[in-house]
Amino acid sequence: MSDFEPFYDVSRSYEDNYEQGPFGAFAEALKDGNGADAAGTTSEGALATFLGQPVNLPFGIPAGPLLNSRFTTAAFRMGFDLATYKTVRSRAWGCNPFPNVLAVHPKSADGSLTPGSAELDEGVLADTNYETPISISNSFGVPSQSPDAWQPDMRAAIEAAGPGQVLVPSFQGSRVEGMSEEEYIADHATTARLVKETGAKLMVMNTSCPNEGHNRLLCHNPLLVGRITEAVKQEIGDIPLMVKLAYIPSDDALELMVRSTVGHGTVQGFSTINTISAKLVDANGNQALPGVGRDRSGVCGNAIRGAGLDMVARLAAIREKLGLDFKINGVGGVVSPADYQAYRNAGADSVMSATGAMWDAELAHKIKASR
């Protein structure tokens, strides 16, 4: 892998990537000056849609590696018609210490991780030996610039979208010490309003990172998510809202999430999954990522495709069972055109790839060519 340069350089700090990135083919795309990629309409010759917005192909990059407008603009130029602006907050928020990304090597023959398996607690090998199909750690802590920085940059990102392309802003609330639950809910609404002010046509609310404390996810509390989305919708009105979910093993809990949000008219879609949490160890069995509270990390990439497909299929079944209208965005382990199609077959209305796209800047073009 030494001859390939991902557009997010895992050997550099988050801060260096933010200031100097993107790299590799994405950097070259910014140099060509030819504007957004206009190729690749659907095979039927008609536009698809994403939360009501026309898109050439409902495929793109989810929240995570697209740090600012340079990254999102490069993604558009490389044919990714959905580009998600990395999750923003109502205040500046620091990143976890470097390194944030390591290669992850599950024991299974196909490199997959199974939710609930003993391996996740016993330890999964993580090192700097990056091999395809790629799986990596995702240990950033959801950093954010201040609104004074990200609002004008997000406006620029929105304006850089070409025909049939959509900038997808991602946001979340920020829990700080001493904050009441009502204040936490209000912070989500405030952040959503700040996103709305950029001219966003839609937005995604992140509930799938450990923003409730170490290894605790907001999406594991469907009733609180329901209350938050009600407050958010009061701020954003008719702007479509999608909620990003981690893997939820219980069908009852997943159905409660749908009933508490879509059932109340506050949510128009779900994006799933983010990562699978695992204990990461080096070759000697020691903690792989340095620092207190970093014995576990979210794992993304090839390892989580099975779990992602499972969540999409279960959401699709709940959608049919309840007779509710909502969109499903499939995420997790998409590294090939076949993976894109597998998610569509499972019930996804749109598909995104983060890790796969980082290691294959031509992935969108390959999917379009395969249709």
Backbone hydrogen bonds in HBPLUS format (Angstrom, degrees):
<---DONOR---> <-ACCEPTOR-->    atom                        ^
c    i                          cat <-CA-CA->   ^        H-A-AA   ^      H-
h    n   atom  resd res      DA  || num        DHA   H-A  angle D-A-AA Bond
n    s   type  num  typ     dist DA aas  dist angle  dist       angle   num
A0004-PHE N   A0001-MET O   3.08 MM   3  5.51 166.3  2.10 118.4 120.9     1
A0023-PHE N   A0007-PHE O   2.97 MM  16  4.32 154.6  2.04 114.6 122.5     2
A0012-ARG N   A0009-ASP O   3.12 MM   3  5.67 166.5  2.14 117.6 121.3     3
A0017-ASN N   A0013-SER O   2.99 MM   4  6.28 158.1  2.04 150.1 156.2     4
A0018-TYR N   A0014-TYR O   2.88 MM   4  6.13 156.7  1.93 151.4 158.1     5
A0019-GLU N   A0015-GLU O   3.05 MM   4  6.27 157.3  2.10 145.4 150.8     6
A0020-GLN N   A0016-ASP O   2.79 MM   4  5.71 158.3  1.83 151.2 157.5     7
A0021-GLY N   A0017-ASN O   2.79 MM   4  4.70 147.8  1.89 126.4 133.9     8
A0027-ALA N   A0024-GLY O   3.05 MM   3  5.42 125.5  2.36 105.9 118.8     9
A0028-GLU N   A0024-GLY O   3.23 MM   4  6.65 152.8  2.31 146.8 154.7    10
A0029-ALA N   A0025-ALA O   2.94 MM   4  6.19 145.7  2.06 142.5 151.9    11
A0030-LEU N   A0026-PHE O   3.27 MM   4  6.58 141.4  2.42 140.3 148.6    12
A0031-LYS N   A0028-GLU O   3.03 MM   3  5.11 136.3  2.23  98.4 111.0    13
A0037-ASP N   A0076-PHE O   3.42 MM  39  6.17 160.2  2.46 110.5 116.2    14
A0045-GLY N   A0042-THR O   2.80 MM   3  5.29 159.5  1.84 116.9 123.8    15
A0048-ALA N   A0055-VAL O   2.88 MM   7  5.23 146.4  1.99 174.6 168.0    16
A0055-VAL N   A0048-ALA O   2.85 MM   7  5.23 162.8  1.88 126.5 130.0    17
A0050-PHE N   A0053-GLN O   2.74 MM   3  5.09 144.7  1.86 138.7 150.6    18
A0053-GLN N   A0050-PHE O   2.97 MM   3  5.09 167.9  1.99 113.8 116.2    19
A0056-ASN N   A0164-GLY O   2.90 MM 108  4.80 151.1  1.98 132.1 126.3    20
A0059-PHE N   A0057-LEU O   2.64 MM   2  5.49 138.2  1.80 111.4  97.4    21
A0351-VAL N   A0058-PRO O   2.94 MM 293  6.33 158.1  1.99 148.9 155.2    22
A0082-LEU N   A0059-PHE O   3.20 MM  23  5.88 131.6  2.45 130.0 131.6    23
A0060-GLY N   A0351-VAL O   3.07 MM 291  6.65 138.1  2.26 139.0 151.2    24
A0353-SER N   A0060-GLY O   2.82 MM 293  6.32 151.6  1.90 151.9 155.5    25
A0061-ILE N   A0082-LEU O   2.84 MM  21  6.24 147.0  1.95 155.8 160.4    26
A0084-THR N   A0061-ILE O   3.02 MM  23  5.93 144.5  2.14 151.3 162.3    27
A0086-LYS N   A0066-LEU O   2.99 MM  20  5.59 160.5  2.03 168.4 162.2    28
A0071-PHE N   A0068-ASN O   3.09 MM   3  5.52 118.8  2.49 107.9 121.2    29
A0072-THR N   A0068-ASN O   3.08 MM   4  6.44 165.7  2.10 155.8 160.0    30
A0073-THR N   A0069-SER O   2.90 MM   4  5.80 158.7  1.95 140.2 146.6    31
A0074-ALA N   A0070-ARG O   3.05 MM   4  6.15 157.9  2.10 142.2 148.3    32
A0075-ALA N   A0071-PHE O   2.95 MM   4  6.22 152.2  2.02 147.1 155.2    33
A0076-PHE N   A0072-THR O   2.99 MM   4  6.32 159.2  2.04 150.6 154.9    34
A0077-ARG N   A0073-THR O   3.04 MM   4  6.33 159.9  2.08 148.1 153.5    35
A0078-MET N   A0074-ALA O   2.95 MM   4  6.21 130.1  2.21 141.6 155.0    36
A0078-MET N   A0075-ALA O   3.09 MM   3  5.08 133.4  2.32  95.9 108.9    37
A0080-PHE N   A0075-ALA O   3.03 MM   5  5.39 157.5  2.08 154.1 147.1    38
A0079-GLY N   A0076-PHE O   2.98 MM   3  5.25 157.1  2.03 113.2 115.5    39
A0166-VAL N   A0081-ASP O   2.88 MM  85  6.27 159.0  1.92 162.8 166.9    40
A0083-ALA N   A0166-VAL O   3.20 MM  83  6.58 164.8  2.23 157.9 162.2    41
A0168-VAL N   A0083-ALA O   2.84 MM  85  5.81 172.1  1.84 141.2 143.5    42
A0085-TYR N   A0168-VAL O   2.89 MM  83  6.05 140.1  2.06 130.4 143.1    43
A0088-VAL N   A0170-SER O   2.88 MM  82  6.34 150.2  1.97 135.0 138.3    44
A0172-GLN N   A0088-VAL O   3.18 MM  84  6.53 140.4  2.34 171.8 173.6    45
A0093-TRP N   A0144-SER O   2.85 MM  51  4.87 163.6  1.88 142.8 141.3    46
A0144-SER N   A0093-TRP O   2.93 MM  51  4.87 159.2  1.97 130.2 133.6    47
A0096-ASN N   A0140-PHE O   2.79 MM  44  4.99 159.0  1.83 131.9 136.9    48
A0139-SER N   A0100-ASN O   3.20 MM  39  4.79 150.0  2.30 137.2 142.3    49
A0137-SER N   A0102-LEU O   2.85 MM  35  5.27 143.6  1.98 144.4 155.1    50
A0103-ALA N   A0127-ASP O   2.72 MM  24  5.28 144.7  1.84 168.8 166.9    51
A0127-ASP N   A0103-ALA O   2.89 MM  24  5.28 147.3  2.00 143.4 153.3    52
A0104-VAL N   A0135-SER O   2.90 MM  31  5.33 167.2  1.92 131.8 131.7    53
A0105-HIS N   A0125-LEU O   2.84 MM  20  5.33 164.6  1.87 160.4 161.9    54
A0111-GLY N   A0108-SER O   3.05 MM   3  5.07 158.5  2.10 104.8 111.3    55
A0113-LEU N   A0303-ALA O   2.84 MM 190  5.21 160.9  1.88 141.3 134.9    56
A0117-SER N   A0114-THR O   3.05 MM   3  5.56 157.4  2.10 144.1 142.9    57
A0120-LEU N   A0117-SER O   3.29 MM   3  5.90 144.5  2.43 111.5 118.5    58
A0121-ASP N   A0118-ALA O   3.01 MM   3  5.55 141.9  2.16 114.5 124.2    59
A0122-GLU N   A0118-ALA O   2.94 MM   4  6.09 147.9  2.04 152.9 162.9    60
A0123-GLY N   A0119-GLU O   3.02 MM   4  5.82 158.1  2.07 145.9 148.5    61
A0279-LYS N   A0120-LEU O   2.80 MM 159  5.73 163.1  1.82 153.9 159.0    62
A0124-VAL N   A0279-LYS O   2.78 MM 155  6.16 149.8  1.87 152.8 161.5    63
A0281-VAL N   A0124-VAL O   2.93 MM 157  5.80 164.2  1.96 138.5 142.6    64
A0126-ALA N   A0281-VAL O   2.87 MM 155  5.82 147.0  1.98 158.0 160.3    65
A0302-ASN N   A0134-ILE O   2.84 MM 168  5.66 161.5  1.87 148.8 145.1    66
A0136-ILE N   A0300-CYS O   2.94 MM 164  5.60 157.9  1.98 149.6 156.9    67
A0300-CYS N   A0136-ILE O   2.93 MM 164  5.60 163.3  1.96 160.1 165.6    68
A0138-ASN N   A0298-GLY O   2.73 MM 160  5.14 141.4  1.88 158.4 158.1    69
A0149-ALA N   A0146-SER O   2.85 MM   3  5.43 145.1  1.98 117.1 126.9    70
A0150-TRP N   A0146-SER O   2.97 MM   4  6.29 165.6  1.99 155.8 159.6    71
A0151-GLN N   A0147-PRO O   2.93 MM   4  5.35 161.1  1.97 137.0 142.2    72
A0154-MET N   A0150-TRP O   2.75 MM   4  5.77 152.6  1.83 149.9 156.7    73
A0155-ARG N   A0151-GLN O   3.04 MM   4  6.32 153.2  2.11 149.8 156.9    74
A0156-ALA N   A0152-PRO O   3.13 MM   4  6.40 156.3  2.19 141.9 147.5    75
A0157-ALA N   A0153-ASP O   2.93 MM   4  6.22 148.3  2.03 143.0 152.4    76
A0158-ILE N   A0154-MET O   2.91 MM   4  6.18 155.8  1.97 151.6 156.7    77
A0159-GLU N   A0155-ARG O   3.07 MM   4  6.32 159.0  2.11 149.4 154.8    78
A0160-ALA N   A0156-ALA O   3.13 MM   4  6.25 129.7  2.39 138.8 151.0    79
A0160-ALA N   A0157-ALA O   3.27 MM   3  5.22 137.5  2.46  94.2 105.7    80
A0161-ALA N   A0158-ILE O   3.39 MM   3  5.84 166.4  2.41 110.8 114.8    81
A0165-GLN N   A0162-GLY O   3.08 MM   3  5.35 132.4  2.31 143.9 135.8    82
A0204-VAL N   A0169-PRO O   2.87 MM  35  6.23 159.5  1.91 160.6 166.7    83
A0171-PHE N   A0204-VAL O   2.95 MM  33  6.42 152.0  2.03 161.6 170.6    84
A0206-ASN N   A0171-PHE O   2.83 MM  35  5.99 167.9  1.84 165.0 169.2    85
A0179-MET N   A0176-VAL O   3.09 MM   3  5.69 154.8  2.15 143.7 143.3    86
A0184-TYR N   A0180-SER O   2.93 MM   4  6.20 148.3  2.03 146.4 155.7    87
A0185-ILE N   A0181-GLU O   2.93 MM   4  6.22 158.7  1.98 150.6 155.5    88
A0186-ALA N   A0182-GLU O   2.95 MM   4  6.14 159.6  1.99 143.5 149.6    89
A0187-ASP N   A0183-GLU O   2.93 MM   4  6.14 140.9  2.09 139.5 149.5    90
A0188-HIS N   A0184-TYR O   3.33 MM   4  6.72 148.5  2.43 145.1 151.6    91
A0188-HIS N   A0185-ILE O   3.15 MM   3  5.39 125.0  2.47 101.3 114.2    92
A0189-ALA N   A0185-ILE O   3.25 MM   4  6.67 160.1  2.29 149.5 154.3    93
A0190-THR N   A0186-ALA O   2.86 MM   4  6.13 156.4  1.91 150.5 157.3    94
A0191-THR N   A0187-ASP O   2.99 MM   4  6.13 161.6  2.02 145.9 150.4    95
A0192-ALA N   A0188-HIS O   2.91 MM   4  6.17 157.9  1.96 151.9 158.3    96
A0193-ARG N   A0189-ALA O   2.98 MM   4  6.22 151.9  2.06 145.2 152.7    97
A0194-LEU N   A0190-THR O   3.02 MM   4  6.34 152.7  2.10 146.9 154.2    98
A0195-VAL N   A0191-THR O   2.98 MM   4  6.32 149.6  2.08 147.1 155.4    99
A0196-LYS N   A0192-ALA O   2.89 MM   4  6.18 159.1  1.93 149.3 155.2   100
A0197-GLU N   A0193-ARG O   3.00 MM   4  6.27 147.4  2.11 146.2 154.3   101
A0198-THR N   A0195-VAL O   3.00 MM   3  5.51 157.4  2.05 114.2 121.3   102
A0199-GLY N   A0196-LYS O   3.01 MM   3  5.63 167.3  2.03 121.3 125.3   103
A0203-MET N   A0240-PRO O   3.15 MM  37  6.58 143.3  2.29 152.2 163.1   104
A0242-MET N   A0203-MET O   2.94 MM  39  6.30 159.1  1.98 152.9 159.4   105
A0205-MET N   A0242-MET O   2.75 MM  37  6.23 157.8  1.80 159.5 163.7   106
A0244-LYS N   A0205-MET O   2.87 MM  39  6.00 170.5  1.87 150.7 153.0   107
A0207-THR N   A0244-LYS O   3.23 MM  37  5.71 151.4  2.32 136.3 144.3   108
A0219-CYS N   A0207-THR O   2.91 MM  12  5.06 145.0  2.03 156.3 144.9   109
A0211-ASN N   A0209-CYS O   2.52 MM   2  5.52 140.6  1.67 115.1 101.0   110
A0212-GLU N   A0216-ARG O   3.36 MM   4  5.15 157.0  2.42 145.2 138.6   111
A0216-ARG N   A0213-GLY O   3.04 MM   3  5.29 163.0  2.07 133.9 128.8   112
A0220-HIS N   A0217-LEU O   3.12 MM   3  5.59 161.5  2.15 111.8 117.6   113
A0221-ASN N   A0218-LEU O   2.91 MM   3  5.62 155.9  1.97 125.8 128.5   114
A0224-LEU N   A0221-ASN O   3.09 MM   3  5.54 123.1  2.43 110.2 123.5   115
A0225-VAL N   A0221-ASN O   3.06 MM   4  6.39 160.1  2.10 155.4 161.8   116
A0226-GLY N   A0222-PRO O   2.90 MM   4  6.14 149.1  2.00 143.7 152.2   117
A0227-ARG N   A0223-LEU O   3.09 MM   4  6.44 151.6  2.18 141.7 148.1   118
A0228-ILE N   A0224-LEU O   2.88 MM   4  6.16 159.8  1.93 153.7 159.5   119
A0229-THR N   A0225-VAL O   2.89 MM   4  6.08 164.7  1.92 153.4 157.0   120
A0230-GLU N   A0226-GLY O   3.17 MM   4  6.34 145.6  2.29 141.0 149.6   121
A0231-ALA N   A0227-ARG O   3.23 MM   4  6.55 155.5  2.29 144.7 150.3   122
A0232-VAL N   A0228-ILE O   2.88 MM   4  6.18 155.5  1.94 152.2 160.2   123
A0233-LYS N   A0229-THR O   2.92 MM   4  5.99 163.2  1.95 144.7 148.7   124
A0234-GLN N   A0230-GLU O   3.22 MM   4  6.41 143.0  2.36 138.4 147.4   125
A0235-GLU N   A0232-VAL O   2.90 MM   3  5.25 138.1  2.08 105.8 118.0   126
A0236-ILE N   A0232-VAL O   3.00 MM   4  6.34 152.0  2.08 151.0 159.7   127
A0237-GLY N   A0233-LYS O   2.86 MM   4  5.30 142.1  2.01 140.6 144.2   128
A0239-ILE N   A0236-ILE O   3.30 MM   3  5.73 168.8  2.31 131.7 131.2   129
A0268-GLN N   A0241-LEU O   2.79 MM  27  5.52 167.6  1.81 160.0 164.1   130
A0243-VAL N   A0269-GLY O   2.96 MM  26  6.39 153.4  2.03 138.6 141.7   131
A0271-SER N   A0243-VAL O   2.87 MM  28  6.01 158.4  1.91 136.6 140.2   132
A0245-LEU N   A0271-SER O   2.75 MM  26  6.06 161.4  1.78 166.8 172.4   133
A0254-LEU N   A0250-SER O   3.00 MM   4  6.24 157.3  2.05 148.6 155.2   134
A0255-GLU N   A0251-ASP O   2.86 MM   4  6.04 157.9  1.90 148.8 154.8   135
A0256-LEU N   A0252-ASP O   2.88 MM   4  6.10 152.0  1.96 143.8 152.1   136
A0257-MET N   A0253-ALA O   2.96 MM   4  6.23 146.8  2.07 142.0 150.7   137
A0258-VAL N   A0254-LEU O   3.12 MM   4  6.49 156.7  2.18 146.6 151.7   138
A0259-ARG N   A0255-GLU O   2.87 MM   4  6.14 167.2  1.88 155.8 159.3   139
A0260-SER N   A0256-LEU O   2.86 MM   4  5.88 149.2  1.95 144.5 152.7   140
A0261-THR N   A0258-VAL O   3.27 MM   3  5.38 150.5  2.36 101.6 110.1   141
A0262-VAL N   A0258-VAL O   2.96 MM   4  5.38 113.3  2.42 134.3 151.6   142
A0263-GLY N   A0258-VAL O   3.03 MM   5  6.35 159.6  2.08 151.1 153.2   143
A0264-HIS N   A0261-THR O   3.03 MM   3  5.28 146.4  2.15 104.3 114.2   144
A0266-THR N   A0261-THR O   3.09 MM   5  5.40 157.6  2.14 150.9 145.0   145
A0265-GLY N   A0262-VAL O   2.92 MM   3  4.94 160.9  1.95 107.7 113.3   146
A0327-LYS N   A0268-GLN O   2.96 MM  59  6.33 167.7  1.98 138.4 138.8   147
A0270-PHE N   A0327-LYS O   2.92 MM  57  6.40 149.2  2.01 153.2 159.0   148
A0329-ASN N   A0270-PHE O   2.79 MM  59  6.11 165.1  1.81 158.6 161.4   149
A0272-THR N   A0329-ASN O   2.96 MM  57  6.35 159.9  2.00 175.0 176.9   150
A0331-VAL N   A0272-THR O   2.87 MM  59  5.35 159.3  1.91 122.7 121.2   151
A0276-ILE N   A0299-VAL O   3.07 MM  23  5.20 150.7  2.15 135.3 143.4   152
A0299-VAL N   A0276-ILE O   2.79 MM  23  5.20 147.2  1.90 129.2 139.1   153
A0278-ALA N   A0297-SER O   2.93 MM  19  5.66 158.6  1.97 149.8 154.5   154
A0297-SER N   A0278-ALA O   2.92 MM  19  5.66 155.0  1.99 153.3 157.7   155
A0280-LEU N   A0295-ASP O   3.17 MM  15  6.35 154.3  2.24 155.9 162.3   156
A0288-ALA N   A0280-LEU O   3.09 MM   8  5.54 163.7  2.12 130.1 127.7   157
A0282-ASP N   A0286-ASN O   2.77 MM   4  5.43 150.3  1.86 148.2 158.4   158
A0285-GLY N   A0282-ASP O   2.92 MM   3  5.23 164.5  1.95 116.5 120.4   159
A0304-ILE N   A0301-GLY O   3.05 MM   3  6.05 163.6  2.07 136.0 138.5   160
A0305-ARG N   A0302-ASN O   3.37 MM   3  5.69 175.5  2.38 116.4 117.5   161
A0308-GLY N   A0304-ILE O   2.94 MM   4  6.16 157.7  1.99 155.8 162.7   162
A0309-LEU N   A0305-ARG O   2.89 MM   4  6.13 167.0  1.91 160.1 162.4   163
A0310-ASP N   A0306-GLY O   3.03 MM   4  6.16 151.4  2.11 140.1 148.3   164
A0311-MET N   A0307-ALA O   3.01 MM   4  6.27 158.6  2.06 148.4 153.0   165
A0312-VAL N   A0308-GLY O   3.04 MM   4  6.31 160.7  2.08 151.7 156.8   166
A0313-ALA N   A0309-LEU O   2.98 MM   4  6.15 166.2  1.99 151.1 154.6   167
A0314-ARG N   A0310-ASP O   2.99 MM   4  6.17 157.9  2.04 149.8 155.8   168
A0315-LEU N   A0311-MET O   2.91 MM   4  6.08 157.8  1.96 148.7 154.9   169
A0316-ALA N   A0312-VAL O   2.91 MM   4  6.12 156.4  1.97 149.8 156.6   170
A0317-ALA N   A0313-ALA O   2.99 MM   4  6.23 148.1  2.09 141.1 149.6   171
A0318-ILE N   A0314-ARG O   2.97 MM   4  6.25 153.6  2.04 146.1 153.0   172
A0319-ARG N   A0315-LEU O   2.85 MM   4  6.08 154.8  1.91 148.7 156.1   173
A0320-GLU N   A0316-ALA O   3.07 MM   4  6.33 154.9  2.14 143.6 149.2   174
A0321-LYS N   A0317-ALA O   2.89 MM   4  6.07 159.8  1.93 146.0 152.4   175
A0322-LEU N   A0318-ILE O   2.91 MM   4  5.98 166.6  1.92 155.4 157.3   176
A0323-GLY N   A0319-ARG O   2.99 MM   4  5.77 126.5  2.28 132.9 145.9   177
A0324-LEU N   A0319-ARG O   3.31 MM   5  5.42 139.1  2.49 140.8 149.1   178
A0349-ASP N   A0328-ILE O   2.75 MM  21  5.38 146.5  1.86 143.8 154.8   179
A0350-SER N   A0328-ILE O   3.31 MM  22  6.66 147.7  2.42 151.6 152.7   180
A0330-GLY N   A0350-SER O   2.83 MM  20  6.22 157.6  1.88 155.9 149.1   181
A0352-MET N   A0330-GLY O   2.96 MM  22  6.33 153.8  2.03 160.2 161.5   182
A0339-ASP N   A0336-SER O   3.04 MM   3  5.26 127.0  2.33 102.4 115.7   183
A0340-TYR N   A0336-SER O   3.24 MM   4  6.70 154.8  2.31 150.2 156.7   184
A0341-GLN N   A0337-PRO O   3.07 MM   4  6.40 161.6  2.11 151.9 155.9   185
A0342-ALA N   A0338-ALA O   2.90 MM   4  6.11 149.0  2.00 143.0 152.0   186
A0343-TYR N   A0339-ASP O   3.09 MM   4  6.38 155.1  2.16 150.8 155.6   187
A0344-ARG N   A0340-TYR O   3.13 MM   4  6.48 157.5  2.18 147.6 154.0   188
A0345-ASN N   A0341-GLN O   2.84 MM   4  6.06 158.2  1.88 151.8 157.8   189
A0346-ALA N   A0342-ALA O   2.99 MM   4  6.17 136.0  2.19 137.5 149.2   190
A0346-ALA N   A0343-TYR O   3.15 MM   3  5.00 126.0  2.46  91.1 105.2   191
A0348-ALA N   A0343-TYR O   3.01 MM   5  5.54 162.3  2.05 150.3 145.6   192
A0347-GLY N   A0344-ARG O   3.14 MM   3  5.33 153.1  2.22 102.8 111.0   193
A0358-MET N   A0354-ALA O   2.91 MM   4  6.17 151.2  1.99 150.0 158.9   194
A0359-TRP N   A0355-THR O   3.17 MM   4  6.46 151.3  2.26 150.7 156.7   195
A0360-ASP N   A0356-GLY O   2.95 MM   4  6.00 110.7  2.44 133.6 151.3   196
A0360-ASP N   A0357-ALA O   3.22 MM   3  4.85 148.0  2.33  92.0 101.4   197
A0363-LEU N   A0360-ASP O   3.00 MM   3  5.46 157.3  2.06 124.1 124.2   198
A0366-LYS N   A0362-GLU O   2.91 MM   4  6.16 154.9  1.98 157.1 165.3   199
A0367-ILE N   A0363-LEU O   2.98 MM   4  6.25 156.0  2.04 151.2 156.9   200
A0368-LYS N   A0364-ALA O   3.00 MM   4  6.24 162.7  2.03 152.9 157.5   201
A0369-ALA N   A0365-HIS O   2.93 MM   4  6.07 154.0  1.99 145.4 152.8   202
A0370-SER N   A0366-LYS O   3.08 MM   4  6.20 131.3  2.32 137.5 149.4   203
A0370-SER N   A0367-ILE O   3.20 MM   3  5.16 134.1  2.42  94.2 106.6   204
A0371-ARG N   A0368-LYS O   3.35 MM   3  5.54 161.3  2.39 105.0 110.4   205
